Amino acid sequence: MNVASDIWEKREVDLDKIGEGVSFLGPAHWQPRMIFSGFPDVILKANIAGFPSSLKGRGLRHSHPIFVLECNSNLSHRTCPCTSKYTPGTKYIQAGCRLEYSRRVMDRTSFILEHFAFNLPAERDWMDKLRFWGKVPEGCIKNPIKQD
């Protein structure tokens, strides 16, 4: 057994016991409604036509959170970016929401950009840059705000 197999292999883990200090969670343990920070904007722009983030003046370090929509059996995941910028017609995670497993509290409202969904394979070399925030309780996901 090596370090890589310890991280990537599917094992039984009691996520309720991982606590607040866990910042990395291997893809084998991802679940729908989990949210991660650190997804590079340069990759979003390269792979998602029309993604609105501007890289100008931000360098290569700018990123967006990603939200897990579905988990596939081959360790690829259907994900989408999130943004704190108001986005009409999208579901959102309310500020103040306490995330499951990590007990982290969302400091701002985050809009779930499902219309920019993409499959994220587990073997990407930058996956270790993603930081686990927690799992969003169903009650924290709000329907789109209706416009008058």
OpenMM code with the backbone's topology and positions (N, CA, C; nanometers):
from openmm import Vec3, app, unit

residues = "MET ASN VAL ALA SER ASP ILE TRP GLU LYS ARG GLU VAL ASP LEU ASP LYS ILE GLY GLU GLY VAL SER PHE LEU GLY PRO ALA HIS TRP GLN PRO ARG MET ILE PHE SER GLY PHE PRO ASP VAL ILE LEU LYS ALA ASN ILE ALA GLY PHE PRO SER SER LEU LYS GLY ARG GLY LEU ARG HIS SER HIS PRO ILE PHE VAL LEU GLU CYS ASN SER ASN LEU SER HIS ARG THR CYS PRO CYS THR SER LYS TYR THR PRO GLY THR LYS TYR ILE GLN ALA GLY CYS ARG LEU GLU TYR SER ARG ARG VAL MET ASP ARG THR SER PHE ILE LEU GLU HIS PHE ALA PHE ASN LEU PRO ALA GLU ARG ASP TRP MET ASP LYS LEU ARG PHE TRP GLY LYS VAL PRO GLU GLY CYS ILE LYS ASN PRO ILE LYS GLN ASP".split()
positions = [
    Vec3(0.0856, -0.1171, 0.0000),
    Vec3(0.0000, 0.0000, 0.0000),
    Vec3(0.0903, 0.1235, 0.0000),
    Vec3(0.0584, 0.2214, -0.0831),
    Vec3(0.1362, 0.3448, -0.0833),
    Vec3(0.0449, 0.4625, -0.0510),
    Vec3(0.1033, 0.5806, -0.0388),
    Vec3(0.0257, 0.6984, -0.0004),
    Vec3(-0.0853, 0.7263, -0.1009),
    Vec3(-0.0559, 0.7164, -0.2302),
    Vec3(-0.1569, 0.7450, -0.3324),
    Vec3(-0.2764, 0.6512, -0.3196),
    Vec3(-0.2507, 0.5226, -0.2998),
    Vec3(-0.3637, 0.4304, -0.2890),
    Vec3(-0.4419, 0.4547, -0.1607),
    Vec3(-0.3751, 0.4978, -0.0549),
    Vec3(-0.4464, 0.5308, 0.0692),
    Vec3(-0.5432, 0.6468, 0.0480),
    Vec3(-0.5054, 0.7424, -0.0342),
    Vec3(-0.5885, 0.8607, -0.0584),
    Vec3(-0.7013, 0.8308, -0.1551),
    Vec3(-0.6730, 0.7594, -0.2638),
    Vec3(-0.7680, 0.7477, -0.3732),
    Vec3(-0.8601, 0.6277, -0.3652),
    Vec3(-0.8221, 0.5225, -0.2937),
    Vec3(-0.9061, 0.4037, -0.2891),
    Vec3(-1.0311, 0.4275, -0.2053),
    Vec3(-1.1365, 0.3592, -0.2438),
    Vec3(-1.2623, 0.3663, -0.1692),
    Vec3(-1.2486, 0.2823, -0.0427),
    Vec3(-1.2700, 0.3438, 0.0710),
    Vec3(-1.2666, 0.2761, 0.1991),
    Vec3(-1.3839, 0.3243, 0.2809),
    Vec3(-1.4227, 0.2426, 0.3757),
    Vec3(-1.5293, 0.2837, 0.4659),
    Vec3(-1.4759, 0.3903, 0.5603),
    Vec3(-1.5361, 0.5057, 0.5564),
    Vec3(-1.4953, 0.6167, 0.6422),
    Vec3(-1.6216, 0.6747, 0.7044),
    Vec3(-1.6194, 0.6977, 0.8336),
    Vec3(-1.7316, 0.7617, 0.9011),
    Vec3(-1.7092, 0.9121, 0.8911),
    Vec3(-1.7727, 0.9751, 0.7929),
    Vec3(-1.7513, 1.1166, 0.7680),
    Vec3(-1.7973, 1.2038, 0.8838),
    Vec3(-1.8881, 1.1539, 0.9659),
    Vec3(-1.9311, 1.2304, 1.0835),
    Vec3(-1.8183, 1.2488, 1.1841),
    Vec3(-1.7159, 1.1644, 1.1745),
    Vec3(-1.6063, 1.1715, 1.2705),
    Vec3(-1.4822, 1.2416, 1.2171),
    Vec3(-1.4878, 1.2920, 1.0933),
    Vec3(-1.3667, 1.3524, 1.0379),
    Vec3(-1.3359, 1.4886, 1.0984),
    Vec3(-1.4371, 1.5593, 1.1413),
    Vec3(-1.4151, 1.6835, 1.2142),
    Vec3(-1.3801, 1.8033, 1.1288),
    Vec3(-1.3632, 1.9138, 1.1985),
    Vec3(-1.3420, 2.0433, 1.1340),
    Vec3(-1.2051, 2.0586, 1.0702),
    Vec3(-1.1081, 1.9813, 1.1131),
    Vec3(-0.9719, 1.9997, 1.0654),
    Vec3(-0.9436, 1.9400, 0.9294),
    Vec3(-1.0326, 1.8603, 0.8744),
    Vec3(-1.0066, 1.7952, 0.7460),
    Vec3(-1.0282, 1.8946, 0.6330),
    Vec3(-0.9253, 1.9135, 0.5530),
    Vec3(-0.9401, 2.0057, 0.4408),
    Vec3(-0.9288, 1.9342, 0.3065),
    Vec3(-0.8823, 1.8101, 0.3068),
    Vec3(-0.8733, 1.7332, 0.1831),
    Vec3(-0.9555, 1.6066, 0.1988),
    Vec3(-1.0361, 1.5765, 0.0976),
    Vec3(-1.1159, 1.4552, 0.0968),
    Vec3(-1.1046, 1.3945, -0.0416),
    Vec3(-1.0464, 1.2762, -0.0503),
    Vec3(-1.0278, 1.2094, -0.1789),
    Vec3(-1.1595, 1.1842, -0.2498),
    Vec3(-1.1591, 1.1832, -0.3825),
    Vec3(-1.2814, 1.1685, -0.4618),
    Vec3(-1.3601, 1.0411, -0.4330),
    Vec3(-1.2959, 0.9385, -0.3824),
    Vec3(-1.3669, 0.8145, -0.3507),
    Vec3(-1.4709, 0.8376, -0.2409),
    Vec3(-1.4573, 0.9451, -0.1652),
    Vec3(-1.5468, 0.9729, -0.0537),
    Vec3(-1.6430, 1.0890, -0.0807),
    Vec3(-1.6405, 1.1422, -0.2031),
    Vec3(-1.7288, 1.2532, -0.2355),
    Vec3(-1.8737, 1.2062, -0.2398),
    Vec3(-1.9636, 1.2976, -0.2080),
    Vec3(-2.1069, 1.2718, -0.2110),
    Vec3(-2.1763, 1.3923, -0.2751),
    Vec3(-2.2959, 1.3692, -0.3304),
    Vec3(-2.3714, 1.4837, -0.3807),
    Vec3(-2.3914, 1.5869, -0.2695),
    Vec3(-2.3898, 1.7133, -0.3071),
    Vec3(-2.4062, 1.8314, -0.2221),
    Vec3(-2.2787, 1.8687, -0.1456),
    Vec3(-2.1684, 1.7997, -0.1702),
    Vec3(-2.0429, 1.8440, -0.1078),
    Vec3(-1.9916, 1.9642, -0.1852),
    Vec3(-1.9205, 2.0505, -0.1153),
    Vec3(-1.8670, 2.1716, -0.1768),
    Vec3(-1.7188, 2.1817, -0.1435),
    Vec3(-1.6410, 2.2219, -0.2430),
    Vec3(-1.4956, 2.2326, -0.2326),
    Vec3(-1.4522, 2.3688, -0.2848),
    Vec3(-1.3482, 2.4231, -0.2293),
    Vec3(-1.2922, 2.5486, -0.2797),
    Vec3(-1.1652, 2.5182, -0.3572),
    Vec3(-1.1218, 2.6170, -0.4338),
    Vec3(-0.9926, 2.6085, -0.5012),
    Vec3(-0.9931, 2.5558, -0.6425),
    Vec3(-1.1078, 2.5507, -0.7096),
    Vec3(-1.1082, 2.5038, -0.8477),
    Vec3(-1.0575, 2.6166, -0.9367),
    Vec3(-0.9459, 2.5964, -1.0073),
    Vec3(-0.8830, 2.7046, -1.0849),
    Vec3(-0.9709, 2.7603, -1.1969),
    Vec3(-0.9855, 2.8921, -1.1984),
    Vec3(-1.0641, 2.9577, -1.3030),
    Vec3(-1.0079, 2.9311, -1.4419),
    Vec3(-0.8784, 2.9189, -1.4530),
    Vec3(-0.8183, 2.8956, -1.5837),
    Vec3(-0.8699, 2.7636, -1.6430),
    Vec3(-0.8977, 2.6648, -1.5597),
    Vec3(-0.9520, 2.5372, -1.6075),
    Vec3(-1.1003, 2.5525, -1.6402),
    Vec3(-1.1732, 2.6284, -1.5581),
    Vec3(-1.3144, 2.6542, -1.5892),
    Vec3(-1.3270, 2.7229, -1.7243),
    Vec3(-1.2475, 2.8262, -1.7466),
    Vec3(-1.2534, 2.9019, -1.8725),
    Vec3(-1.2168, 2.8137, -1.9918),
    Vec3(-1.1203, 2.7245, -1.9731),
    Vec3(-1.0747, 2.6397, -2.0833),
    Vec3(-1.1747, 2.5295, -2.1185),
    Vec3(-1.2570, 2.4881, -2.0228),
    Vec3(-1.3441, 2.3733, -2.0440),
    Vec3(-1.4925, 2.4038, -2.0485),
    Vec3(-1.5329, 2.5242, -2.0117),
    Vec3(-1.6749, 2.5568, -2.0094),
    Vec3(-1.6975, 2.6813, -2.0948),
    Vec3(-1.7612, 2.6605, -2.2087),
    Vec3(-1.7890, 2.7723, -2.2982),
    Vec3(-1.8806, 2.8725, -2.2281),
    Vec3(-1.8431, 2.9972, -2.2319),
    Vec3(-1.9257, 3.1029, -2.1766),
    Vec3(-1.9118, 3.1259, -2.0275),
    Vec3(-1.8194, 3.0551, -1.9619),
    Vec3(-1.8039, 3.0793, -1.8186),
    Vec3(-1.7587, 3.2236, -1.7990),
    Vec3(-1.8297, 3.3007, -1.7152),
    Vec3(-1.8115, 3.4459, -1.7112),
    Vec3(-1.6899, 3.4985, -1.6356),
    Vec3(-1.6157, 3.4186, -1.5656),
    Vec3(-1.5044, 3.4703, -1.4866),
    Vec3(-1.3984, 3.5338, -1.5758),
    Vec3(-1.3513, 3.6478, -1.5336),
    Vec3(-1.2453, 3.7170, -1.6063),
    Vec3(-1.1120, 3.6853, -1.5408),
    Vec3(-1.0166, 3.6407, -1.6207),
    Vec3(-0.8835, 3.6101, -1.5683),
    Vec3(-0.7939, 3.7334, -1.5701),
    Vec3(-0.8395, 3.8382, -1.6355),
    Vec3(-0.7580, 3.9585, -1.6515),
    Vec3(-0.7230, 4.0191, -1.5149),
    Vec3(-0.5962, 4.0363, -1.4903),
    Vec3(-0.5489, 4.1004, -1.3687),
    Vec3(-0.5563, 4.0135, -1.2442),
    Vec3(-0.5993, 3.8897, -1.2578),
    Vec3(-0.6135, 3.8036, -1.1406),
    Vec3(-0.5049, 3.6973, -1.1327),
    Vec3(-0.4302, 3.6801, -1.2382),
    Vec3(-0.3272, 3.5774, -1.2372),
    Vec3(-0.3880, 3.4384, -1.2424),
    Vec3(-0.3046, 3.3386, -1.2199),
    Vec3(-0.3495, 3.2008, -1.2288),
    Vec3(-0.4034, 3.1475, -1.0971),
    Vec3(-0.4028, 3.2275, -0.9922),
    Vec3(-0.4445, 3.1784, -0.8619),
    Vec3(-0.5937, 3.1918, -0.8340),
    Vec3(-0.6670, 3.2632, -0.9145),
    Vec3(-0.8085, 3.2852, -0.8868),
    Vec3(-0.8861, 3.1555, -0.9067),
    Vec3(-0.9853, 3.1322, -0.8215),
    Vec3(-1.0613, 3.0079, -0.8270),
    Vec3(-1.2057, 3.0311, -0.7849),
    Vec3(-1.2874, 2.9292, -0.8056),
    Vec3(-1.4269, 2.9273, -0.7620),
    Vec3(-1.4508, 2.7980, -0.6848),
    Vec3(-1.5481, 2.7986, -0.5951),
    Vec3(-1.5879, 2.6720, -0.5324),
    Vec3(-1.6580, 2.5840, -0.6355),
    Vec3(-1.6536, 2.4533, -0.6138),
    Vec3(-1.7339, 2.3631, -0.6961),
    Vec3(-1.8273, 2.2837, -0.6056),
    Vec3(-1.9419, 2.2500, -0.6611),
    Vec3(-2.0495, 2.1815, -0.5909),
    Vec3(-2.0705, 2.0475, -0.6601),
    Vec3(-2.0782, 1.9388, -0.5844),
    Vec3(-2.0973, 1.8051, -0.6414),
    Vec3(-2.2466, 1.7814, -0.6633),
    Vec3(-2.2836, 1.7599, -0.7879),
    Vec3(-2.4223, 1.7323, -0.8247),
    Vec3(-2.4529, 1.5824, -0.8205),
    Vec3(-2.3614, 1.5004, -0.8749),
    Vec3(-2.3793, 1.3551, -0.8816),
    Vec3(-2.2444, 1.2872, -0.8700),
    Vec3(-2.2467, 1.1635, -0.8206),
    Vec3(-2.1267, 1.0800, -0.8163),
    Vec3(-2.1488, 0.9612, -0.9087),
    Vec3(-2.0537, 0.9368, -0.9964),
    Vec3(-2.0621, 0.8249, -1.0891),
    Vec3(-1.9780, 0.7089, -1.0355),
    Vec3(-2.0074, 0.5885, -1.0796),
    Vec3(-1.9394, 0.4699, -1.0280),
    Vec3(-1.7909, 0.4658, -1.0629),
    Vec3(-1.7484, 0.5376, -1.1644),
    Vec3(-1.6085, 0.5343, -1.2069),
    Vec3(-1.5252, 0.6455, -1.1430),
    Vec3(-1.5714, 0.7005, -1.0322),
    Vec3(-1.5043, 0.8087, -0.9588),
    Vec3(-1.4990, 0.9400, -1.0348),
    Vec3(-1.5771, 0.9525, -1.1415),
    Vec3(-1.5921, 1.0857, -1.1994),
    Vec3(-1.7158, 1.1455, -1.1329),
    Vec3(-1.7198, 1.2758, -1.1271),
    Vec3(-1.8284, 1.3426, -1.0563),
    Vec3(-1.8859, 1.4520, -1.1437),
    Vec3(-2.0181, 1.4650, -1.1410),
    Vec3(-2.0845, 1.5760, -1.2101),
    Vec3(-2.0814, 1.6930, -1.1126),
    Vec3(-2.0132, 1.7990, -1.1502),
    Vec3(-1.9941, 1.9139, -1.0630),
    Vec3(-2.0318, 2.0412, -1.1360),
    Vec3(-2.0402, 2.1494, -1.0600),
    Vec3(-2.0610, 2.2801, -1.1213),
    Vec3(-1.9950, 2.3854, -1.0332),
    Vec3(-1.9572, 2.4976, -1.0918),
    Vec3(-1.8995, 2.6045, -1.0107),
    Vec3(-2.0076, 2.6776, -0.9324),
    Vec3(-1.9646, 2.7478, -0.8293),
    Vec3(-2.0513, 2.8354, -0.7505),
    Vec3(-1.9919, 2.9755, -0.7545),
    Vec3(-2.0762, 3.0739, -0.7288),
    Vec3(-2.0296, 3.2120, -0.7240),
    Vec3(-2.1073, 3.2885, -0.6179),
    Vec3(-2.0437, 3.3883, -0.5609),
    Vec3(-2.1141, 3.4745, -0.4654),
    Vec3(-2.1836, 3.5897, -0.5366),
    Vec3(-2.1595, 3.6026, -0.6662),
    Vec3(-2.2258, 3.7076, -0.7443),
    Vec3(-2.3706, 3.6662, -0.7709),
    Vec3(-2.4640, 3.7566, -0.7407),
    Vec3(-2.6055, 3.7271, -0.7619),
    Vec3(-2.6281, 3.6796, -0.9044),
    Vec3(-2.6931, 3.5628, -0.9170),
    Vec3(-2.7200, 3.5040, -1.0474),
    Vec3(-2.8676, 3.4679, -1.0537),
    Vec3(-2.9476, 3.5474, -1.1242),
    Vec3(-3.0918, 3.5219, -1.1301),
    Vec3(-3.1224, 3.3824, -1.1857),
    Vec3(-3.2269, 3.3207, -1.1324),
    Vec3(-3.2742, 3.1929, -1.1842),
    Vec3(-3.1932, 3.0716, -1.1413),
    Vec3(-3.1060, 3.0858, -1.0432),
    Vec3(-3.0266, 2.9717, -0.9977),
    Vec3(-3.0555, 2.9412, -0.8516),
    Vec3(-3.0411, 2.8135, -0.8169),
    Vec3(-3.0504, 2.7750, -0.6762),
    Vec3(-2.9314, 2.8351, -0.6045),
    Vec3(-2.9430, 2.8467, -0.4727),
    Vec3(-2.8319, 2.9036, -0.3981),
    Vec3(-2.8229, 2.8446, -0.2586),
    Vec3(-2.7056, 2.8576, -0.1988),
    Vec3(-2.6798, 2.8151, -0.0621),
    Vec3(-2.6806, 2.9419, 0.0215),
    Vec3(-2.7687, 2.9458, 0.1175),
    Vec3(-2.7870, 3.0659, 0.2004),
    Vec3(-2.6662, 3.0899, 0.2913),
    Vec3(-2.6239, 3.2155, 0.3005),
    Vec3(-2.5193, 3.2521, 0.3969),
    Vec3(-2.5659, 3.2118, 0.5362),
    Vec3(-2.4738, 3.1666, 0.6191),
    Vec3(-2.5071, 3.1227, 0.7546),
    Vec3(-2.5355, 2.9740, 0.7640),
    Vec3(-2.5399, 2.9047, 0.6509),
    Vec3(-2.5642, 2.7612, 0.6498),
    Vec3(-2.4475, 2.6886, 0.7165),
    Vec3(-2.4781, 2.5989, 0.8094),
    Vec3(-2.3743, 2.5170, 0.8734),
    Vec3(-2.3622, 2.3870, 0.7947),
    Vec3(-2.2442, 2.3641, 0.7384),
    Vec3(-2.2211, 2.2467, 0.6551),
    Vec3(-2.2047, 2.1211, 0.7393),
    Vec3(-2.2491, 2.0104, 0.6838),
    Vec3(-2.2342, 1.8822, 0.7500),
    Vec3(-2.0878, 1.8383, 0.7451),
    Vec3(-2.0495, 1.7554, 0.8376),
    Vec3(-1.9171, 1.6957, 0.8541),
    Vec3(-1.8139, 1.7953, 0.9052),
    Vec3(-1.7989, 1.9095, 0.8415),
    Vec3(-1.6965, 2.0057, 0.8829),
    Vec3(-1.7482, 2.1066, 0.9848),
    Vec3(-1.8792, 2.1249, 0.9896),
    Vec3(-1.9444, 2.2236, 1.0760),
    Vec3(-1.9052, 2.3675, 1.0393),
    Vec3(-1.8468, 2.3839, 0.9245),
    Vec3(-1.8119, 2.5168, 0.8734),
    Vec3(-1.9405, 2.5941, 0.8434),
    Vec3(-1.9387, 2.7244, 0.8646),
    Vec3(-2.0543, 2.8091, 0.8360),
    Vec3(-2.0241, 2.8897, 0.7094),
    Vec3(-2.1169, 2.8847, 0.6143),
    Vec3(-2.0994, 2.9615, 0.4899),
    Vec3(-2.1038, 3.1098, 0.5233),
    Vec3(-1.9997, 3.1824, 0.4871),
    Vec3(-1.9917, 3.3246, 0.5218),
    Vec3(-2.0658, 3.4144, 0.4237),
    Vec3(-2.1059, 3.3605, 0.3099),
    Vec3(-2.1810, 3.4389, 0.2111),
    Vec3(-2.2725, 3.3472, 0.1314),
    Vec3(-2.3718, 3.4048, 0.0704),
    Vec3(-2.4610, 3.3279, -0.0160),
    Vec3(-2.3829, 3.2861, -0.1393),
    Vec3(-2.4016, 3.1604, -0.1804),
    Vec3(-2.3293, 3.1067, -0.2946),
    Vec3(-2.4288, 3.0507, -0.3954),
    Vec3(-2.4263, 3.1032, -0.5167),
    Vec3(-2.5174, 3.0608, -0.6223),
    Vec3(-2.4584, 2.9405, -0.6951),
    Vec3(-2.5417, 2.8365, -0.7132),
    Vec3(-2.4999, 2.7092, -0.7740),
    Vec3(-2.5239, 2.7190, -0.9242),
    Vec3(-2.4166, 2.7211, -1.0017),
    Vec3(-2.4255, 2.7445, -1.1462),
    Vec3(-2.4409, 2.6130, -1.2226),
    Vec3(-2.5563, 2.5470, -1.2045),
    Vec3(-2.5806, 2.4166, -1.2665),
    Vec3(-2.5753, 2.4225, -1.4188),
    Vec3(-2.6039, 2.5366, -1.4775),
    Vec3(-2.5995, 2.5485, -1.6230),
    Vec3(-2.4558, 2.5421, -1.6768),
    Vec3(-2.3561, 2.5423, -1.5872),
    Vec3(-2.2160, 2.5238, -1.6256),
    Vec3(-2.1626, 2.3893, -1.5735),
    Vec3(-2.2509, 2.2908, -1.5547),
    Vec3(-2.2112, 2.1595, -1.5012),
    Vec3(-2.1149, 2.0879, -1.5958),
    Vec3(-2.0254, 2.0106, -1.5376),
    Vec3(-1.9277, 1.9343, -1.6147),
    Vec3(-1.8871, 1.8108, -1.5354),
    Vec3(-1.8376, 1.7087, -1.6061),
    Vec3(-1.7870, 1.5883, -1.5406),
    Vec3(-1.6421, 1.6102, -1.5016),
    Vec3(-1.6117, 1.5807, -1.3775),
    Vec3(-1.4771, 1.5988, -1.3244),
    Vec3(-1.4175, 1.4616, -1.2958),
    Vec3(-1.3239, 1.4151, -1.3805),
    Vec3(-1.2615, 1.2858, -1.3531),
    Vec3(-1.1665, 1.2959, -1.2335),
    Vec3(-1.1525, 1.1878, -1.1607),
    Vec3(-1.0734, 1.1871, -1.0379),
    Vec3(-0.9236, 1.1937, -1.0613),
    Vec3(-0.8775, 1.1661, -1.1807),
    Vec3(-0.7333, 1.1552, -1.1995),
    Vec3(-0.6608, 1.2862, -1.2322),
    Vec3(-0.7249, 1.3964, -1.2252),
    Vec3(-0.6602, 1.5242, -1.2554),
    Vec3(-0.5511, 1.5553, -1.1536),
    Vec3(-0.4397, 1.6074, -1.2013),
    Vec3(-0.3253, 1.6322, -1.1127),
    Vec3(-0.3466, 1.7498, -1.0175),
    Vec3(-0.4436, 1.8356, -1.0423),
    Vec3(-0.4691, 1.9496, -0.9540),
    Vec3(-0.5779, 1.9196, -0.8519),
    Vec3(-0.6295, 1.7974, -0.8488),
    Vec3(-0.7351, 1.7622, -0.7529),
    Vec3(-0.6898, 1.7837, -0.6086),
    Vec3(-0.5616, 1.7700, -0.5832),
    Vec3(-0.5132, 1.7872, -0.4455),
    Vec3(-0.5166, 1.9326, -0.4005),
    Vec3(-0.5470, 2.0245, -0.4909),
    Vec3(-0.5603, 2.1659, -0.4548),
    Vec3(-0.7008, 2.1992, -0.4031),
    Vec3(-0.7969, 2.1104, -0.4275),
    Vec3(-0.9337, 2.1338, -0.3827),
    Vec3(-0.9421, 2.1148, -0.2317),
    Vec3(-1.0062, 2.2086, -0.1654),
    Vec3(-1.0207, 2.2036, -0.0194),
    Vec3(-1.1657, 2.1747, 0.0165),
    Vec3(-1.1844, 2.0744, 0.0977),
    Vec3(-1.3169, 2.0299, 0.1400),
    Vec3(-1.3767, 2.1293, 0.2376),
    Vec3(-1.4951, 2.1810, 0.2044),
    Vec3(-1.5667, 2.2711, 0.2951),
    Vec3(-1.6686, 2.1954, 0.3780),
    Vec3(-1.7363, 2.0967, 0.3173),
    Vec3(-1.8391, 2.0210, 0.3868),
    Vec3(-1.9486, 1.9802, 0.2906),
    Vec3(-2.0565, 1.9269, 0.3482),
    Vec3(-2.1725, 1.8864, 0.2696),
    Vec3(-2.2878, 1.9801, 0.3043),
    Vec3(-2.3508, 2.0320, 0.2010),
    Vec3(-2.4593, 2.1284, 0.2188),
    Vec3(-2.5881, 2.0536, 0.2556),
    Vec3(-2.6460, 2.0825, 0.3709),
    Vec3(-2.7748, 2.0197, 0.4053),
    Vec3(-2.8809, 2.0588, 0.3025),
    Vec3(-2.9711, 1.9665, 0.2747),
    Vec3(-3.0758, 1.9944, 0.1752),
    Vec3(-3.1524, 2.1221, 0.2068),
    Vec3(-3.1772, 2.1482, 0.3347),
    Vec3(-3.2536, 2.2663, 0.3742),
    Vec3(-3.1833, 2.3984, 0.3485),
    Vec3(-3.0544, 2.3939, 0.3233),
    Vec3(-2.9792, 2.5161, 0.2946),
    Vec3(-2.9787, 2.5516, 0.1467),
    Vec3(-3.0247, 2.4595, 0.0626),
    Vec3(-3.0294, 2.4869, -0.0815),
    Vec3(-3.1659, 2.5468, -0.1121),
    Vec3(-3.1634, 2.6721, -0.1530),
    Vec3(-3.2872, 2.7472, -0.1784),
    Vec3(-3.3169, 2.7537, -0.3261),
    Vec3(-3.4457, 2.7581, -0.3576),
    Vec3(-3.4882, 2.7722, -0.4968),
    Vec3(-3.4560, 2.9125, -0.5471),
    Vec3(-3.4491, 2.9283, -0.6790),
    Vec3(-3.4158, 3.0592, -0.7345),
    Vec3(-3.5039, 3.1703, -0.6812),
    Vec3(-3.4440, 3.2873, -0.6661),
    Vec3(-3.5173, 3.4049, -0.6230),
    Vec3(-3.6034, 3.4522, -0.7386),
    Vec3(-3.7329, 3.4710, -0.7128),
    Vec3(-3.8243, 3.5168, -0.8183),
    Vec3(-3.8067, 3.6660, -0.8388),
    Vec3(-3.8068, 3.7045, -0.9643),
    Vec3(-3.7944, 3.8450, -0.9980),
    Vec3(-3.9332, 3.9030, -1.0227),
    Vec3(-3.9524, 4.0245, -0.9827),
    Vec3(-4.0819, 4.0914, -1.0038),
    Vec3(-4.0925, 4.1456, -1.1433),
] * unit.nanometer
topology = app.Topology()
chain = topology.addChain("A")
for resn in residues:
    res = topology.addResidue(resn, chain)
    for name in ("N", "CA", "C"):
        topology.addAtom(name, app.Element.getBySymbol(name[0]), res)
